Amino acid sequence: MSESTPPGPRAVRRDVLMMGAGVALGAAGVGAGWAWTSRGDDAPAPEPEAATPEEPVAPEPLRFVSSQLTAPEAKAWAKDGATLSAGLLFTTPRTPVFRGVVYDDRAQPVWIEPDGNAATDLRVQAYRGRPVLTYWTGEIKEGTGNGKGVILDERYLPVAEVRCGHGVLSDIHEFQLTSRGTALLTSYPTMPYDLSPIGGPVDGYVWGARLQEVDVETGEVLLDWEGLDHIDLTETYREVDDTGTAALPFDPVHVNSVEEDGDGLLVSARHTSALYRIDRRSGELLWRFGGRKSDFEVPEGGEFGWQHDLRRQPDGSITIYDNHDNATETDAVSAALRFELDEEAMTATLVQALRHEDRYGYAMGNAQYLDDGHVLVGWGMDPYATEFDADGEVVFELSGLGLGSYRSYRFPWRGRPVTPPDLAVVDGSAYLSWNGATEVTAWRVLAGARPSGLETLGETRRTGFETTVALETGTRAVRAEALDADGRVLGRTRTVRV
């Protein structure tokens, strides 16, 4: 056994991070066009300007004429000559409420959650052998939330909604589908609890550390595990302070990811700074890695704390996003860490540590290990997503993700919305957009003096989420068609009278 103590609270740094409030940014805008820049290896990545840390304010969002939807005005950087992983970027920037936004490699929005609902953990998963878009949505609370998991098909039509059972509510931290047609979810129910072992009240209250496996189709709860039945209260690194009441429960464990692992489950607990493997049948802990009661010696250079996103990789290694601290600090840097664990000899080896400049997200964040060997790191409260190649070199970065994104991913995705494209005409120009359509490469504009006599005005390349086309003098009616790369019509707007 070894005790691995995570770094403690430290001083505020960079004036862009703030305890409990998120990232305070005042990033400069780039307009509604493409936000794409390219630079050499030695050129610095674009940095946000610091705002007053006491009052974090999200940057002004991108706004459009054809749609009321808005999204953070992100920027993209790519290394000259680098090959990026395929796919789009799936994010949930805080604005200050989490919003689901899919960006392309030029930092242009492709899909914006259309109902204005809070969303976390937006990503592509598989359900019944088909790719689906999934996310959590609901009421956001301080460090947690109450809601449900949503599954949409490629047309953005609902496939299913998944909730916890047995009287508890689904928390924001995990909504993971399995190959068996089930979903893994977390929950933080309020429970009475004796907090006297750590200096709290005997008749105190805690947030539980619940995880469930739920059948997506039926809603049946197939597994229901409470962490506090297996994790001792004294493993926590949190202090009770003024919490521990029914109105403000103490949060000793804070489960923030759950992963299938053969006949077990892998669980990350932020407030114990530990990783756990659980026997799926008995619920017993098979091992701890990190924290106060680690069964493995944490290797030098691989020390971690307050971590997120524990995953088992195809080669058997495990990976995490190491926040590295629970407060802002002058020299703290977050990292994506990869370990090999010998579960017979109970030894741990650090395989890789990925860091970039001084990227530091004291909360949230993830590390996605892609099939081509690249790694996409979402820095959580630091509003960046960085792509490393197979050699650990930075090849891409998306910045300006509001006040930070809970997780950031890259996935291939084909969106074919059933809703028609949008068209607005203002001051002699047509504004065209189609939320979620991934195959549109050009627009054909038809215009005329009356709706029954429209003629093709021309075709124009799609230039981002919204494309603008100048109309001829005397135009009184306009319609547009969205075209794919082969010139096929994918959808038509309504006809708008000018």
Secondary structure by P-SEA (a helix, b strand, c coil): cbbbbcccccccccccccccccccccccccccccbbbbbccccccbbbbbccccccccccccccccccccccbbbbbbcccccccbbbbbbbcccccbbbbbbccccccccccccccccccccccccccbbbbbbbbcccccccbbbbbbbbcccccccbbbbbcccccccccccccccccbbbbbbbbbbbbbccccccccbbbbbcbbbbbbccccccccbbbbcccccccccccccccccccccbbbbccccccccccccbbbbbbccccbbbbbccccccccccccccccccccccccccccccbbbbccccbbbbbcccccccccbbbbbbbbbbbccccbbbbbcccccccccccccccccccccccbbbbccccccbbbbbcccccccbbbccccccccccbbbbbbbbbcccbbbbbcccbbbbbbcccccccbbbbbbccccccccccccccccccbbbbbbcccccbbbbbbbccccccccccccccc
